[in-house]
Amino acid sequence: MNKALMSARGNVYRFLARIFILEVDKKLLNDMKKMTFPESDESDIGDGYAKLKAYLAEASEENIIDTEVDYAKVFLAAGEATGLAAFPYESIYTSKKKMMNESCTSDAEKYYAARGLKAKAGMYKIPDDHVGLEFEFMAVLCEEAASAADSENEAAYEKALKDQKEFFDRHIRKWVPVFCNDVIKYARTDFYKAVGMITRGFISQEAKVWDIL
């Protein structure tokens, strides 16, 4: 059982979830300026963190407006006559008609409900297949595994791992890499380009993590 790995993975999922669910605000900007980001041999992660660190080193509260505008453009297609964007919903990427609230949305909701989680009843009024909510759920599962490892509950640990892999395979790995490509493509700020790179690299690592667990 690997508590440290579970905790680290959970922290990354929760960090990325926060970035995708809401625009950058003053608190998040200041918190990120204080963070120590890891180095990585994985090109997307290493290059993404380097780009993010460079951006944060020069960023001030005035840059929040730039990231707000970019968030609206990249994820909501605001101001885009073409309507093209990296819409952060699984159903947009996996349904044939590219419509929201398809079967994958209700399927994700069932996973949340099985653990007593009701995303729509919380502060985020967004569909359950939003990338941020799917990442939040993975963070919960990682934290469950870390807690089980801490208490040496092998059965609970294995259950949490099984649920992680099932949800990851059923949902995240099917669409998030392509979504990240679009984030990088449509972002104008280095902040969101970096986020797209880091997320793409992290999901690539996650697809292989089961080989070492």
Backbone as CSV, one residue per row, in Angstrom:
resi,resn,N_x,N_y,N_z,CA_x,CA_y,CA_z,C_x,C_y,C_z
1,MET,0.848,-1.198,0.000,0.000,0.000,0.000,0.887,1.253,0.000
2,ASN,0.525,2.201,-0.808,1.376,3.377,-1.011,0.601,4.654,-0.690
3,LYS,0.663,5.050,0.566,-0.068,6.239,1.001,0.454,7.503,0.331
4,ALA,1.774,7.630,0.221,2.368,8.849,-0.339,1.934,9.065,-1.784
5,LEU,1.944,7.991,-2.566,1.543,8.108,-3.964,0.070,8.474,-4.076
6,MET,-0.773,7.845,-3.264,-2.200,8.158,-3.314,-2.455,9.621,-2.947
7,SER,-1.770,10.097,-1.919,-1.947,11.493,-1.492,-1.471,12.457,-2.571
8,ALA,-0.329,12.153,-3.176,0.222,13.027,-4.216,-0.703,13.090,-5.425
9,ARG,-1.217,11.945,-5.840,-2.138,11.913,-6.977,-3.418,12.680,-6.663
10,GLY,-3.927,12.489,-5.458,-5.134,13.202,-5.051,-4.933,14.705,-5.063
11,ASN,-3.770,15.151,-4.626,-3.479,16.592,-4.604,-3.455,17.175,-6.011
12,VAL,-2.879,16.429,-6.963,-2.824,16.924,-8.340,-4.233,16.992,-8.932
13,TYR,-5.012,15.939,-8.718,-6.386,15.951,-9.233,-7.167,17.133,-8.658
14,ARG,-7.019,17.388,-7.373,-7.787,18.476,-6.761,-7.302,19.844,-7.243
15,PHE,-6.009,19.989,-7.413,-5.449,21.238,-7.922,-5.979,21.526,-9.328
16,LEU,-5.933,20.522,-10.202,-6.415,20.716,-11.571,-7.922,20.945,-11.604
17,ALA,-8.651,20.255,-10.729,-10.103,20.445,-10.667,-10.431,21.901,-10.370
18,ARG,-9.732,22.485,-9.401,-9.984,23.891,-9.040,-9.726,24.819,-10.224
19,ILE,-8.677,24.561,-10.963,-8.339,25.422,-12.099,-9.394,25.350,-13.196
20,PHE,-9.926,24.154,-13.425,-10.890,23.995,-14.519,-12.303,24.433,-14.125
21,ILE,-12.657,24.341,-12.851,-14.025,24.652,-12.444,-14.292,26.152,-12.393
22,LEU,-13.319,26.923,-11.936,-13.515,28.364,-11.771,-12.338,29.142,-12.340
23,GLU,-12.593,30.394,-12.689,-11.518,31.259,-13.148,-10.503,31.496,-12.027
24,VAL,-9.317,31.929,-12.420,-8.292,32.291,-11.440,-8.748,33.539,-10.692
25,ASP,-8.631,33.497,-9.360,-8.894,34.692,-8.565,-7.613,35.079,-7.822
26,LYS,-7.681,36.161,-7.055,-6.492,36.674,-6.379,-5.902,35.634,-5.425
27,LYS,-6.757,34.932,-4.700,-6.271,33.941,-3.739,-5.531,32.809,-4.451
28,LEU,-6.116,32.284,-5.532,-5.471,31.188,-6.247,-4.143,31.637,-6.830
29,LEU,-4.125,32.838,-7.411,-2.882,33.356,-7.991,-1.793,33.450,-6.925
30,ASN,-2.138,34.014,-5.774,-1.153,34.165,-4.702,-0.724,32.818,-4.142
31,ASP,-1.667,31.885,-4.047,-1.326,30.540,-3.551,-0.358,29.845,-4.515
32,MET,-0.611,29.975,-5.810,0.252,29.322,-6.789,1.648,29.933,-6.807
33,LYS,1.730,31.217,-6.554,3.035,31.864,-6.512,3.911,31.287,-5.400
34,LYS,3.270,30.751,-4.352,4.010,30.191,-3.216,4.316,28.703,-3.386
35,MET,3.718,28.085,-4.405,3.881,26.644,-4.578,5.254,26.294,-5.142
36,THR,5.705,25.109,-4.783,6.904,24.535,-5.379,6.453,23.422,-6.312
37,PHE,6.639,23.634,-7.590,6.163,22.655,-8.566,7.252,21.629,-8.847
38,PRO,6.860,20.376,-9.042,7.852,19.306,-9.255,8.481,19.372,-10.637
39,GLU,9.660,18.789,-10.752,10.290,18.599,-12.051,9.928,17.200,-12.533
40,SER,9.925,17.024,-13.829,9.523,15.735,-14.367,10.244,15.458,-15.671
41,ASP,10.567,14.170,-15.881,11.170,13.763,-17.146,10.115,13.633,-18.242
42,GLU,8.844,13.576,-17.822,7.743,13.516,-18.785,7.638,14.887,-19.442
43,SER,7.775,14.954,-20.766,7.927,16.239,-21.452,6.774,17.192,-21.207
44,ASP,5.539,16.713,-21.311,4.401,17.599,-21.108,4.393,18.178,-19.700
45,ILE,4.621,17.330,-18.711,4.595,17.798,-17.331,5.764,18.733,-17.055
46,GLY,6.963,18.322,-17.454,8.137,19.156,-17.208,8.046,20.503,-17.907
47,ASP,7.700,20.483,-19.188,7.587,21.727,-19.954,6.404,22.564,-19.466
48,GLY,5.325,21.881,-19.083,4.153,22.598,-18.594,4.421,23.321,-17.287
49,TYR,5.073,22.645,-16.360,5.401,23.283,-15.090,6.406,24.412,-15.285
50,ALA,7.349,24.235,-16.201,8.321,25.297,-16.479,7.614,26.531,-17.032
51,LYS,6.673,26.307,-17.937,5.912,27.422,-18.509,5.054,28.092,-17.435
52,LEU,4.439,27.281,-16.566,3.599,27.830,-15.505,4.424,28.647,-14.523
53,LYS,5.600,28.124,-14.141,6.465,28.855,-13.204,6.918,30.184,-13.801
54,ALA,7.251,30.174,-15.083,7.673,31.407,-15.743,6.536,32.423,-15.764
55,TYR,5.322,31.937,-16.029,4.163,32.831,-16.045,3.918,33.421,-14.656
56,LEU,3.941,32.587,-13.641,3.654,33.048,-12.281,4.723,33.998,-11.758
57,ALA,5.948,33.818,-12.207,7.037,34.683,-11.761,6.810,36.129,-12.181
58,GLU,6.132,36.312,-13.303,5.882,37.658,-13.826,4.463,38.148,-13.567
59,ALA,3.578,37.251,-13.151,2.153,37.602,-13.028,1.885,38.472,-11.809
60,SER,0.951,39.394,-11.981,0.461,40.222,-10.887,-1.062,40.124,-10.881
61,GLU,-1.688,40.774,-9.939,-3.145,40.728,-9.860,-3.801,41.296,-11.119
62,GLU,-3.093,42.147,-11.826,-3.627,42.698,-13.078,-3.801,41.606,-14.137
63,ASN,-2.985,40.564,-14.046,-3.071,39.473,-15.021,-4.312,38.617,-14.836
64,ILE,-4.990,38.762,-13.704,-6.204,37.990,-13.463,-7.240,38.274,-14.551
65,ILE,-7.309,39.519,-14.990,-8.252,39.876,-16.057,-7.936,39.089,-17.326
66,ASP,-6.645,38.963,-17.634,-6.245,38.218,-18.831,-6.666,36.754,-18.735
67,THR,-6.477,36.160,-17.562,-6.845,34.751,-17.414,-8.357,34.578,-17.399
68,GLU,-9.080,35.568,-16.864,-10.545,35.494,-16.887,-11.062,35.518,-18.323
69,VAL,-10.500,36.404,-19.117,-10.898,36.502,-20.523,-10.548,35.205,-21.252
70,ASP,-9.368,34.676,-20.977,-8.948,33.449,-21.640,-9.797,32.260,-21.200
71,TYR,-10.144,32.207,-19.928,-11.017,31.138,-19.426,-12.343,31.150,-20.191
72,ALA,-12.923,32.338,-20.329,-14.208,32.461,-21.023,-14.082,32.058,-22.486
73,LYS,-12.966,32.403,-23.106,-12.754,32.062,-24.506,-12.519,30.571,-24.686
74,VAL,-11.612,30.019,-23.877,-11.194,28.626,-24.064,-12.301,27.647,-23.705
75,PHE,-12.986,27.888,-22.577,-13.930,26.903,-22.067,-15.401,27.218,-22.348
76,LEU,-15.680,28.476,-22.721,-17.064,28.870,-22.973,-17.282,29.410,-24.389
77,ALA,-16.204,29.534,-25.158,-16.256,30.078,-26.518,-16.754,31.516,-26.544
78,ALA,-16.551,32.236,-25.461,-16.987,33.635,-25.389,-16.214,34.487,-26.395
79,GLY,-16.963,35.240,-27.188,-16.338,36.114,-28.161,-15.808,35.401,-29.390
80,GLU,-16.096,34.106,-29.510,-15.619,33.329,-30.647,-16.742,33.148,-31.665
81,ALA,-16.595,33.774,-32.821,-17.628,33.672,-33.852,-17.762,32.237,-34.368
82,THR,-16.665,31.479,-34.301,-16.693,30.105,-34.801,-17.391,29.151,-33.825
83,GLY,-17.462,29.548,-32.564,-18.052,28.676,-31.557,-17.145,27.543,-31.133
84,LEU,-15.890,27.570,-31.595,-14.945,26.510,-31.254,-14.275,26.793,-29.920
85,ALA,-14.151,25.759,-29.097,-13.538,25.910,-27.792,-13.226,24.538,-27.225
86,ALA,-12.565,24.523,-26.095,-12.310,23.271,-25.365,-13.392,23.152,-24.292
87,PHE,-14.575,22.803,-24.712,-15.682,22.697,-23.765,-15.382,21.578,-22.763
88,PRO,-15.431,21.861,-21.463,-14.939,20.919,-20.453,-15.934,19.846,-20.034
89,TYR,-16.643,19.271,-20.998,-17.662,18.270,-20.691,-17.411,16.998,-21.496
90,GLU,-17.419,15.877,-20.816,-17.167,14.598,-21.473,-18.149,14.345,-22.617
91,SER,-19.419,14.685,-22.406,-20.441,14.392,-23.415,-20.160,15.098,-24.738
92,ILE,-19.553,16.269,-24.694,-19.226,16.990,-25.927,-18.212,16.202,-26.754
93,TYR,-17.322,15.517,-26.068,-16.249,14.798,-26.757,-16.593,13.353,-27.091
94,THR,-17.570,12.776,-26.416,-17.827,11.345,-26.616,-19.167,11.040,-27.272
95,SER,-20.092,11.997,-27.309,-21.384,11.721,-27.951,-21.296,12.021,-29.445
96,LYS,-22.013,11.267,-30.239,-21.966,11.427,-31.686,-22.456,12.803,-32.126
97,LYS,-23.442,13.331,-31.405,-24.003,14.631,-31.770,-23.307,15.784,-31.071
98,LYS,-22.288,15.467,-30.235,-21.548,16.480,-29.483,-22.499,17.367,-28.673
99,MET,-23.407,16.706,-27.988,-24.372,17.406,-27.153,-24.088,17.127,-25.681
100,MET,-24.505,18.048,-24.827,-24.301,17.896,-23.397,-25.382,17.016,-22.782
101,ASN,-25.062,16.542,-21.564,-26.007,15.741,-20.775,-26.428,14.463,-21.482
102,GLU,-25.448,13.767,-22.019,-25.687,12.477,-22.639,-25.533,11.377,-21.585
103,SER,-25.471,10.122,-22.007,-25.446,8.998,-21.074,-24.245,9.039,-20.139
104,CYS,-23.113,9.563,-20.612,-21.925,9.603,-19.764,-22.131,10.531,-18.568
105,THR,-22.983,11.539,-18.733,-23.256,12.462,-17.633,-23.980,11.749,-16.505
106,SER,-25.024,11.013,-16.847,-25.775,10.285,-15.832,-24.949,9.149,-15.243
107,ASP,-24.063,8.572,-16.046,-23.205,7.506,-15.541,-22.243,8.054,-14.490
108,ALA,-21.650,9.217,-14.760,-20.758,9.845,-13.781,-21.516,10.168,-12.499
109,GLU,-22.739,10.657,-12.657,-23.560,10.997,-11.494,-23.796,9.774,-10.608
110,LYS,-23.969,8.612,-11.228,-24.189,7.385,-10.464,-22.960,7.044,-9.615
111,TYR,-21.785,7.250,-10.180,-20.562,7.000,-9.415,-20.478,7.930,-8.205
112,TYR,-20.793,9.215,-8.429,-20.745,10.167,-7.317,-21.753,9.782,-6.242
113,ALA,-22.969,9.453,-6.686,-24.051,9.141,-5.745,-23.731,7.908,-4.906
114,ALA,-22.991,6.973,-5.478,-22.637,5.753,-4.750,-21.795,6.065,-3.516
115,ARG,-21.145,7.228,-3.514,-20.357,7.652,-2.360,-20.994,8.840,-1.650
116,GLY,-22.253,9.036,-1.916,-22.966,10.106,-1.233,-22.613,11.493,-1.708
117,LEU,-22.061,11.586,-2.913,-21.661,12.887,-3.458,-22.722,13.375,-4.436
118,LYS,-23.112,14.617,-4.298,-24.102,15.219,-5.191,-23.540,16.539,-5.697
119,ALA,-22.842,16.458,-6.806,-22.133,17.620,-7.315,-23.059,18.797,-7.593
120,LYS,-24.224,18.525,-8.158,-25.120,19.614,-8.533,-25.720,20.318,-7.324
121,ALA,-25.728,19.632,-6.191,-26.303,20.239,-4.996,-25.298,21.120,-4.274
122,GLY,-24.050,21.112,-4.766,-23.018,21.895,-4.128,-22.915,23.292,-4.713
123,MET,-21.715,23.863,-4.608,-21.528,25.244,-5.054,-21.373,25.342,-6.573
124,TYR,-21.092,24.236,-7.234,-20.859,24.273,-8.664,-22.104,23.833,-9.428
125,LYS,-22.743,24.742,-10.103,-23.950,24.426,-10.870,-23.544,24.035,-12.288
126,ILE,-22.874,22.910,-12.396,-22.383,22.442,-13.677,-22.717,20.957,-13.821
127,PRO,-22.826,20.472,-15.061,-23.147,19.055,-15.278,-22.103,18.134,-14.661
128,ASP,-22.532,16.935,-14.346,-21.674,15.994,-13.632,-20.510,15.468,-14.462
129,ASP,-20.543,15.655,-15.786,-19.424,15.188,-16.598,-18.401,16.288,-16.864
130,HIS,-18.472,17.371,-16.104,-17.468,18.436,-16.194,-16.120,17.866,-15.767
131,VAL,-15.062,18.233,-16.468,-13.737,17.688,-16.168,-13.329,17.958,-14.722
132,GLY,-13.711,19.116,-14.195,-13.349,19.436,-12.821,-14.007,18.515,-11.816
133,LEU,-15.262,18.161,-12.065,-15.965,17.262,-11.152,-15.427,15.836,-11.260
134,GLU,-15.091,15.417,-12.461,-14.508,14.088,-12.616,-13.153,14.020,-11.911
135,PHE,-12.392,15.100,-11.971,-11.110,15.148,-11.266,-11.326,15.187,-9.747
136,GLU,-12.332,15.928,-9.299,-12.645,15.963,-7.867,-12.977,14.563,-7.363
137,PHE,-13.716,13.800,-8.166,-14.091,12.447,-7.764,-12.853,11.559,-7.676
138,MET,-11.947,11.681,-8.630,-10.708,10.905,-8.552,-9.903,11.292,-7.321
139,ALA,-9.932,12.578,-6.959,-9.232,13.012,-5.746,-9.823,12.340,-4.514
140,VAL,-11.152,12.248,-4.465,-11.823,11.579,-3.345,-11.388,10.125,-3.257
141,LEU,-11.331,9.442,-4.393,-10.941,8.038,-4.407,-9.473,7.866,-3.995
142,CYS,-8.616,8.786,-4.421,-7.212,8.740,-4.012,-7.081,8.948,-2.505
143,GLU,-7.884,9.866,-1.975,-7.841,10.131,-0.536,-8.366,8.942,0.262
144,GLU,-9.356,8.244,-0.289,-9.851,7.030,0.352,-8.744,5.983,0.427
145,ALA,-8.006,5.835,-0.667,-6.908,4.865,-0.701,-5.812,5.253,0.282
146,ALA,-5.501,6.543,0.354,-4.468,7.009,1.283,-4.884,6.748,2.728
147,SER,-6.154,6.999,3.021,-6.666,6.757,4.367,-6.620,5.271,4.708
148,ALA,-6.969,4.428,3.738,-6.942,2.982,3.954,-5.514,2.499,4.180
149,ALA,-4.576,3.065,3.431,-3.174,2.698,3.616,-2.686,3.108,4.993
150,ASP,-3.125,4.280,5.444,-2.717,4.788,6.760,-3.213,3.875,7.883
151,SER,-4.415,3.325,7.717,-4.995,2.441,8.737,-4.695,0.972,8.455
152,GLU,-3.892,0.733,7.404,-3.501,-0.630,7.012,-4.716,-1.513,6.725
153,ASN,-5.726,-0.910,6.099,-6.933,-1.641,5.704,-6.774,-2.042,4.239
154,GLU,-6.222,-3.205,4.015,-5.897,-3.632,2.656,-7.139,-3.792,1.781
155,ALA,-8.231,-4.292,2.358,-9.458,-4.488,1.576,-10.000,-3.156,1.066
156,ALA,-10.029,-2.152,1.947,-10.514,-0.822,1.555,-9.580,-0.178,0.537
157,TYR,-8.291,-0.417,0.703,-7.300,0.120,-0.234,-7.501,-0.460,-1.627
158,GLU,-7.656,-1.768,-1.711,-7.849,-2.423,-2.999,-9.161,-1.992,-3.649
159,LYS,-10.198,-1.791,-2.828,-11.490,-1.332,-3.351,-11.352,0.069,-3.951
160,ALA,-10.639,0.945,-3.254,-10.452,2.305,-3.759,-9.652,2.301,-5.060
161,LEU,-8.642,1.436,-5.145,-7.863,1.332,-6.380,-8.718,0.818,-7.524
162,LYS,-9.520,-0.197,-7.246,-10.401,-0.765,-8.265,-11.358,0.294,-8.790
163,ASP,-11.940,1.078,-7.890,-12.892,2.109,-8.297,-12.205,3.219,-9.081
164,GLN,-10.973,3.561,-8.694,-10.211,4.562,-9.434,-10.007,4.128,-10.885
165,LYS,-9.504,2.923,-11.047,-9.208,2.437,-12.400,-10.474,2.329,-13.231
166,GLU,-11.547,1.867,-12.612,-12.808,1.727,-13.341,-13.321,3.072,-13.810
167,PHE,-13.311,4.072,-12.945,-13.809,5.390,-13.332,-12.874,6.039,-14.347
168,PHE,-11.577,5.884,-14.133,-10.605,6.452,-15.066,-10.787,5.866,-16.462
169,ASP,-10.905,4.548,-16.550,-11.060,3.895,-17.848,-12.412,4.199,-18.481
170,ARG,-13.435,4.273,-17.670,-14.795,4.465,-18.177,-15.048,5.907,-18.605
171,HIS,-14.336,6.827,-17.978,-14.593,8.236,-18.261,-13.338,8.994,-18.690
172,ILE,-12.429,9.257,-17.800,-11.357,10.229,-18.026,-10.476,9.918,-19.225
173,ARG,-10.009,8.698,-19.335,-9.049,8.401,-20.399,-9.687,8.455,-21.786
174,LYS,-11.013,8.415,-21.868,-11.698,8.424,-23.160,-11.717,9.794,-23.825
175,TRP,-11.547,10.864,-23.032,-11.732,12.171,-23.642,-10.777,13.263,-23.162
176,VAL,-10.230,13.144,-21.968,-9.429,14.236,-21.429,-8.174,14.523,-22.253
177,PRO,-7.449,13.519,-22.783,-6.286,13.859,-23.614,-6.635,14.736,-24.818
178,VAL,-7.745,14.438,-25.498,-8.158,15.254,-26.649,-8.605,16.638,-26.177
179,PHE,-9.298,16.681,-25.055,-9.699,17.958,-24.458,-8.467,18.814,-24.184
180,CYS,-7.416,18.212,-23.645,-6.187,18.954,-23.351,-5.556,19.503,-24.623
181,ASN,-5.594,18.721,-25.697,-5.090,19.223,-26.986,-5.815,20.497,-27.390
182,ASP,-7.118,20.527,-27.158,-7.901,21.709,-27.508,-7.604,22.884,-26.582
183,VAL,-7.383,22.606,-25.299,-7.011,23.679,-24.374,-5.742,24.360,-24.861
184,ILE,-4.741,23.562,-25.200,-3.473,24.104,-25.685,-3.673,24.858,-26.998
185,LYS,-4.524,24.342,-27.850,-4.775,24.953,-29.155,-5.462,26.305,-29.041
186,TYR,-6.457,26.404,-28.171,-7.272,27.613,-28.123,-6.808,28.642,-27.088
187,ALA,-5.982,28.253,-26.140,-5.541,29.193,-25.099,-4.657,30.285,-25.677
188,ARG,-4.831,31.487,-25.182,-3.991,32.610,-25.584,-2.939,32.919,-24.529
189,THR,-3.238,32.617,-23.275,-2.279,32.878,-22.207,-1.400,31.654,-21.978
190,ASP,-0.163,31.909,-21.555,0.721,30.808,-21.208,0.187,30.037,-20.008
191,PHE,-0.626,30.693,-19.193,-1.178,30.015,-18.020,-1.994,28.796,-18.447
192,TYR,-2.960,28.977,-19.336,-3.818,27.863,-19.725,-3.134,26.907,-20.702
193,LYS,-2.170,27.411,-21.484,-1.372,26.488,-22.286,-0.609,25.539,-21.365
194,ALA,-0.039,26.090,-20.296,0.693,25.274,-19.328,-0.229,24.275,-18.641
195,VAL,-1.414,24.734,-18.264,-2.383,23.849,-17.617,-2.751,22.687,-18.538
196,GLY,-2.958,22.984,-19.804,-3.280,21.927,-20.761,-2.163,20.911,-20.885
197,MET,-0.923,21.392,-20.908,0.232,20.496,-21.019,0.380,19.634,-19.770
198,ILE,0.267,20.258,-18.612,0.416,19.525,-17.347,-0.657,18.457,-17.224
199,THR,-1.873,18.825,-17.561,-2.980,17.870,-17.446,-2.805,16.714,-18.407
200,ARG,-2.415,17.005,-19.633,-2.209,15.946,-20.622,-1.106,14.985,-20.170
201,GLY,-0.031,15.539,-19.633,1.049,14.698,-19.150,0.656,13.882,-17.939
202,PHE,-0.097,14.497,-17.044,-0.536,13.794,-15.833,-1.467,12.635,-16.182
203,ILE,-2.382,12.854,-17.102,-3.306,11.789,-17.491,-2.561,10.671,-18.199
204,SER,-1.526,11.011,-18.961,-0.700,9.996,-19.593,-0.009,9.138,-18.531
205,GLN,0.476,9.776,-17.485,1.084,9.039,-16.376,0.055,8.174,-15.665
206,GLU,-1.127,8.723,-15.471,-2.185,7.990,-14.770,-2.569,6.715,-15.521
207,ALA,-2.517,6.748,-16.819,-2.862,5.584,-17.619,-1.886,4.428,-17.390
208,LYS,-0.689,4.771,-16.874,0.341,3.764,-16.635,0.514,3.439,-15.147
209,VAL,-0.130,4.206,-14.265,0.134,4.070,-12.832,-0.255,2.706,-12.307
210,TRP,-1.237,2.085,-12.938,-1.713,0.785,-12.448,-0.644,-0.281,-12.592
211,ASP,0.326,-0.059,-13.470,1.400,-1.043,-13.660,2.355,-1.097,-12.471
212,ILE,2.372,-0.021,-11.668,3.307,0.006,-10.532,2.604,-0.148,-9.198
213,LEU,1.281,-0.279,-9.220,0.537,-0.409,-7.972,0.336,-1.895,-7.622
